[in-house]
Amino acid sequence: MRDYHINVFWSEVDGEWIADIPDLEPCSASGPTPEDAVREVQIARDLWLQVAAEKGLPIPEPRYRPAIYKVVG
């Protein structure tokens, strides 16, 4: 199985790094470093999938693909 894409970005409002998984709404976490945010969202992902399976809810296949930008300079 492929894994879910994780977005990581800095939030000025929260003063922390945010990691979210677009295919699993709402599945996000935060932390003081990008690594912490990713580690936390991986825990959230596992719990999200566990609860969905326990409740018989559909589990989406990983679909999200980020846009890739090239900086020319």
Number of C-alpha atoms within 10 A of each C-alpha: 5 7 8 19 16 20 14 19 14 16 11 8 6 10 11 18 20 24 25 25 22 18 17 19 9 12 18 22 22 24 19 12 13 17 14 17 22 23 16 18 25 20 14 19 20 11 13 17 16 13 12 13 12 8 9 9 10 9 13 10 12 15 12 13 11 10 5 6 6 5 5 4 3
